[in-house]
Amino acid sequence: MKIIRVRIGSTGKVVIETEGFHGSSCQEATRAIEAALGGAKAETLKTEYYEQEVTHEETVNHMQETTRKRVKN
């Protein structure tokens, strides 16, 4: 599940945190929020940023390849 969490502190500091995103899709998802708030002052990238999002089709293809390899051996 993809989640965008926006926290506003008592000093007015805004923190936008994402979960469930891979690669730059988190930046695309939060771009409008950041623009509405006047832009980002700093950014910390999680490990998920460096991961590629795996689609259902890629998972099925990988499973089929693995099954073929097992049958051949």
Secondary structure, 3 states (H helix, E strand, C coil): CCEEEEEECCCCCEEEEEECCCCCHHHHHHHHHHHHCCCCCCCCCCHHHHCCCCCHHHHHHHHHHHHHHHHHC
